[in-house]
Amino acid sequence: MKHCRLAWLSILTMAICVAFPYRSPAPLIYTPGEGWRYEKAGGEGKWVRTRAKDQLDVAQKAYEAKEYSLAKKASTRTVNQWPFSDYAPQAQYLLAKSEDALGHDERAFKAYQKLLEKYPKIDNYDEALKRQQEIANRFLAGKWFKVFGVIPLFPSMDKTIKMYEQIVKNGPYSTVGPQAQMNIGAAYEKKWAKDYPEAARAYEKVADRFNGQPVAAEALYKAGVAYMKQAKTAEYDQSVSSQAMSTFTDYTTLYPDHDKVPEAKKAVTSLRTEQALGSFQIARFYERRKLWEGAQIYYNEVLIKDPDSKLADDARRHIDDIKNRLKAK
């Protein structure tokens, strides 16, 4: 009975295949050097050419017609079949642009990278760098990276930083190089666990490397801001606060006409007040325990750090009181 049932199932399956031939799936075609590809029924090979120039023409016309999937296939075939031809660099560029147009940002970035590494003398080198920058900027703005290029996973500043680092490596002194380095700093600041010290170092690289360009002033100011943010974290560190003040002071000295100078001066004043307050609180700690010499040392630090503040006036009164106590002994 079981054998009869299996026989009937086999016959039924064959009958369905014969009766409904157009419902079978479109073919998967394998080409050496290209791998498997999906083709619509009846469309196999219509876009395939036997010469590199002709294949590139197919890709170019498809791209201009906004048939980006076809442009991608045709340009991929050009690169794979004729990697050393004069048409391969342009085909690789067209492949990257097609991935870009399809919204495959990660694939497009890698395709541009392959272009820059494999064909460094291509005329479109600067344009490819700009397109890489545009892709990285989208991820900096919060676009999600994808698993297998399909499933959105999460934003990642670490991956974004690697993209910008690659751009800087590709063209450190290119038109996009300075901004790419600046964006490394911005990405460190946008990480879930803010990394202000690394952000500051990224900005300082711009200030050092491009000190004759307008971007250097902005970079030095942002380095100061990053140090200041670090100084204001829960783990308050006066050495970082001092680094922030030093950076802001360098900025205002080197670029006195820059538009952020007023903000930098306010920041220095604020940081001095915070440092003075820290010393004042330590002095009060010693004073309450009648450790007069230690208290006097830290009250004097208040006078050094913020001499014209109200806190300094309070510190002077405490110093006078301590001196009177010590004399009375």
C-alpha positions, 0 to 999 in steps of 0.5 A: 500500500505504501509503495502504491502511494509513493508511486502515485505521488511521483506520477502526480509530481511529474504531471504537475511539472508537465502541465504547468511548465511556466511556474517553475522557478527562474534559472540559476546560471553559473559562470566561472569567475562570476559564480551563480546568478539569478536570471529571469525566465527568457532573459538568460544571456541577453546582456552578456557580451564577448568583448570587454568594451561591449560588456562595459557599454551594456553596463553604462547604458543600463546605469544611465537608464537607472537599471542598476541591477543590470548595470551591476551584473554587466560591470561585475562580469567586465571586471571578472572576465577582463580584469587587466583590460583597459575597461576594468577600472571604469567597470569597477567604478560603475559597479561601485556606483551601481551598488551605491544607487541600489542603497547597498552602502557597505557593498558600495564602500567596499567596491570603491575601496577595491577600485582605489586599491586595484586601480590607484591611477584612475581618473575618478580617484577623488570622486570615489573618495567623495562617495566613500565619504558620503557613505560614511557620513550616512552611518555617522548620522545613525544609519544601521549596518546590515547583516549579510547586506540585508538585515538591519542590525544596529548603528556602529560608530566603531565600524564608522570610524574604520570607514573614515580611517580607510578614507584618511589612509586612501587620501590623507591630503585629499579634499575629503581627508581633513573632514574624514579625520574630523569625523573620526573625532565626531564618531568617538563622541557619538559612541554609546560609551563616549570616548572623549580622549580619543575624540580629542586626539583625532581632532588634534591630528587635524590641527597638527597635520593641516595647521595652515588650513582653516580646518585646523582652528575648528579642530583645535577648538573641538579638541578643547571641547572634548577634553572639557567634556571628559573633565566633566565626567563622573571621574573628575580629573583635574589633569584633564581639566588642565589639558582642556584649558591648555588646548583652549589657550593654544586655540585662542592664541593661534587663532584670535580671530576665529569665531569660537574664541569667545566660547573658548574663553568662557570655557577656560573661565568655567574650568578655572572656577571648577578647579578652584572649587575642587581645591576649596573643597579639599581645603575645607576638608583639612580645615574641619579636621584642624589640619591647618597647614594642608588647608592653607596649601589648598586655599592658596591653590584657589588664589592661584587658579581663580584669583579674581573670583568670589571663591578667592575672596572666601579663601583669603578670609580662611587663610587669614583665620588659619594664620591667626589660629597658628599665631595663637598657638 
